[in-house]
Amino acid sequence: SSDCVEAQYHETVFKLMTTDGLTGVHNKRYFLETLERECEQSRRHASPLCVLMLDLDKFKSVNDTYGHLAGDAVLMEFARRAQAVTRSGD
């Protein structure tokens, strides 16, 4: 039905707006919106909140030494491994 097509369209647009095209992981926009919502919920329910941030040490040197295609491969592999060890909602 047209409602189903419209819902799929909106879902596709939302995914394009909130995920990184290269890695398929959520982007900064999604992170900031989710963080705000989770902080509000944590305050409202007086429940703990945990945020994990990672940095890939010396990543710039990968791009500088091996080129951006190699850097992209490193990012995709990192994202794949991170997704493999985290829960789907995390």
Secondary structure, 3 states (H helix, E strand, C coil): CHHHHHHHHHHHHHHHHHECCCCCCECHHHHHHHHHHHHHHHHHHCCCCCCCCCCCCCHHHHHHHHCHHHHHHHHHHHHHHHHHCCCCCC
